[in-house]
Amino acid sequence: MSVVKERMTELIQTQPEDSSYEEILKELAFGQMIERGLKMLGRVRLFLMKRCSIG
């Protein structure tokens, strides 16, 4: 199973039994936003580190 499918399965399994389709989709979208934000933060930190080293 791919990493993406494994993460989705884990998230779905941690949801309460009475979770709606919409609630699960919101959780999946929220997780994706967090991942994107962390990646962006990493790129910004790398940029700043390079900039400080040069200049």
C-alpha positions in Angstrom: 0.0 0.0 0.0 1.3 3.5 -0.8 2.2 5.9 1.9 -0.7 8.2 1.0 -3.2 5.3 1.3 -1.7 4.2 4.6 -2.0 7.8 6.0 -5.6 8.1 4.8 -6.5 4.7 6.3 -4.9 5.6 9.6 -6.8 8.9 9.7 -10.1 7.2 8.9 -9.6 4.5 11.5 -9.0 7.1 14.2 -12.3 8.9 13.5 -15.3 8.2 15.7 -17.6 5.5 14.3 -20.4 8.1 13.8 -18.2 10.4 11.7 -19.9 11.7 8.6 -18.3 11.6 5.1 -17.9 15.4 5.3 -16.2 15.3 8.7 -13.7 12.7 7.4 -13.0 14.8 4.2 -12.4 17.9 6.4 -9.9 16.0 8.5 -8.1 14.8 5.3 -8.0 18.3 3.9 -6.8 19.7 7.2 -4.0 17.2 7.3 -3.0 18.1 3.8 -2.9 21.8 4.7 -0.7 21.1 7.6 1.7 19.0 5.5 1.9 21.8 2.9 2.5 24.4 5.5 5.4 22.4 7.1 7.0 21.9 3.7 6.7 25.6 3.0 8.2 26.4 6.4 11.1 24.1 5.6 11.8 25.9 2.3 11.6 29.3 3.9 14.0 28.3 6.7 16.4 26.9 4.1 16.2 30.2 2.1 16.8 32.3 5.2 19.8 30.1 6.2 21.3 30.5 2.8 20.7 34.2 2.7 22.2 34.7 6.1 25.3 32.7 5.2 25.9 34.7 2.0 25.2 38.0 3.2 
